[in-house]
Amino acid sequence: MNMIFRPVPAKQFFNSLVGMSPEDRYHSLETEENYIPISRDEVGYLLKSETNPERVIFLAHAEIYAALDGKKAIINYGYNSPAQQIIRNVIGDKTWDEIKPASQTIALYREQMIQMYDAECEALGKAIALSEAKLGAKLKAYAASINSNLIVEAAQDGRADKVTQVAIFKRPSAKTFARWHDRYHSCGMDVMALLPRHHGPGSKLLSFHPRSIAFARQEACAYLSRSRPTKAHIYRQYLAALAKRNRTELPHLHLQKVSRRKFETMISNFDAFHVAAARRGEKYAVQKFMAIKRSFKIVAPGQRVEMDFVNVDLMSLVVETGIWEILPPEIQERIPRVRIYFGAAIDVATRYILAFKASLTPSGAAAVATLRMVMSDKRHLSSYVGAQTPWIGKLRPKFITHDNGTEFTAKRTQRVLTLARMEANRPPAGQPTFRPFIERLFHTIGLLVAPYFDGRTFHNVVEKGNHDPQAHASLVVDELIKVFIFAICDIYHNKPHEGLGGNTPHNAWVDACKEYDIDYPPGPQEMLHIFGHLTKRTVGPSGVIVMGITYDHPELQATRRKHGEVEVPVKFDEECAAHVSFKTDKGWFVARNTVGLDDDVSFAEWVIARKELRDHYSTANATGLTIMYDAINRLRETGEAATIRANLSPRIPTSADFLKWEKEMFAGWAVTPDITTPTLHGLDTFADPLALAAATRGDLFGKDRMEQPSAEPTQEDDDEEFFAETDAHASNFNHFDEDY
């Protein structure tokens, strides 16, 4: 891999412009202070303290990006928005995970009803009156469609002789539906706004009172507000302003009251996109007008991200990309016939590839892994494969579009999208033109690979001497993924793109990040909240133990004093072993490790390091943190840690895998802090970028790494049932990750 393909020099990347508004909260982890952005200019932001309005600070754009990138600050987008304030006033600071499953189901049902209504309105090109006469029959049809889908899904799960009970939803009245619709859209299309409130009947909807003429039009502009006032409210404001104005004017200068019809006509003549963006946010406007194919230019990174999975035969992929001709004959003869799914995410504005993952099945776990890669730092991965151009793209997408594949419709994927508060849209089935950029990517990137590599790239697969066809297939795929990542970073990202007017995706990304704001990816605690895996742990004197690591928090000890050594729900994030979250009667809390574990250690590295000690070293029974850090450093020196963290293998580990490894390798073993702990190496200290290190990671998966998993079971709806059989955590979590 000595070829350097850079026909257009790659621009140096320093930092992105991070977008913030007065509706967001900037939280400094160093000072534990919360700030509200007041204003911004070309240099930086002016921020005001939430607790002390007189305290105002200025931070440059580079300072903000450095703080976020160094995990010294986080941004809570929309925290101070009217929509989130409304939701917090109703349900407090509860997260989606803290809501009872029965209430979640009701909210999701209501959201489906609203989405079906909105889709029909878009198809008709006009709103359907929210009256019983016009809407009653349609609501009945919506409810029947949702109920029939529930019956079909229930019939597909379990044994044929097993009776399954299905809860059937009754259709709402038009008046109730109108209340749901208004509540949902007034809260930024957040499904939590539809949670049952049990406050009795809602207030009677006000009738609309329209407006008109110069002064009236000026007052009508108040309709363009994120507080989303009704037309009736604006009309009353207009009448009050008109009366006040006339009291100060001479009789012959009095303004005349415009009619209701004229006032309505004025509002109706406002630009439709401007109205949608002003009242419901740009994200909603983008979704609305893309759905009805009205064109406007996508210019900002993250404004629209396309995701897709393509199913390919491994042999066909190798042959069609031209790699077959350069492979040694011994490898050509041993490539098995297995099918691989490649998932990718591409930023439409810059054509920059934000994620590239391989999987054995298009499961919810695979889609979630791709979503996480979009929001993760990938520079260590480009260094690992020897690319000259770093893989710098990361952000929180404003809008995601994907197809109707099972990987995207899986409960696990939809739950992550809900927790991450990301808008997603599924174009109609059989219409790939709705996703033109991602479809084309899979048709072109393969042609860029073969000319720049020789057979030595794959030769180490033969040198391993592994004759197991399943394991051999896995090694071939691992090497192939590395080649594709190299091609993405150094070839595709640096190749002039016709859709960019001859610019390259890398340079388009660098330029766009200087010109347009991005939504920065979530911080570690929010990542834990979004992507964490659930389990249960017993609270002891030292807190809770996960993978041999102890975590403690005052609330854990308060729970132990009150209830004894009871089990509590615990959520762990495979990307960060430094902390876990747990749930008590007071809600969810984050507990730090008590052994001095660095924030940069992932659970995958931790497990592999433990296995290496058990397999090769007499110090396996030692419990000092120094021993484990030495093992992790050995992995990082060889580059194996980079593939572990990026999970290049098509076998995506689930909670079931981690819990199985915990039982096999950490039973009765817990790490203890040391007086002095060695410094961890960075993730780019390895010498040979394409050398796989002794197949340590492969042994963890066993001989079935390339076997297609069985059909995914259905996740239990009730958390209590989900945790009832504590002896079967592994099977339960395969349940959770793959389907929920």
Protein Blocks (a to p, Z undefined) as FASTA:
>chain_A
ZZccdfbacdddfbdcddddfkbccddfklopacddfbdcfkbccdddfklmmlccdddf
klmmmmmmnopaccdehklgmklmmmmmmnojadfklpcfklmmmmmmmmmmmmmmmmmm
mmnopacdfbfklmmmmmmmmmmmmmmmmmmmmmmgcjfkbccdddddddddfklmmmmm
mmmmmnoopaklmpcfklojadddddddddedjklmmmmmmmmcfklpafklmmmmmmmm
mmmmmmmpcfklpccdddfklmmmmmmmpcfklmmmmmnojklmmmmmmmnopacddfbg
hkaccdddddddfklmmmmnommmmpcfklmmmmccddddddddddfklopafbdcddfb
dcfklmmmmmmmmmpcfklmmmmnopabdcfbgcddfbdcddfbfklmpmklmmmmmmno
pacddddehilklmmmlmmmmmmmmmmmmmmccfklmmmmmmnopabfklmmmmmmmmmm
mmmmmmmmmmmmmgccfklnopafklmmmmmmmmpccdddddfklmmmmmpccddddddf
kopaeehiacddfklmmmmmmnopadddddddfkbmkbccdddfkbccddddfeopafkb
cfklmmmmmmmmmmmpcklmpcbfklmmmmmmmmmmnommmmmmnomafbdcdfklmmmm
mmmmmgoiacdddfbdcddddfklbfblmbcehhlmmmmnommlmpccdddddddfblkl
mmmmmmlmmmmmmmmmmmZZ
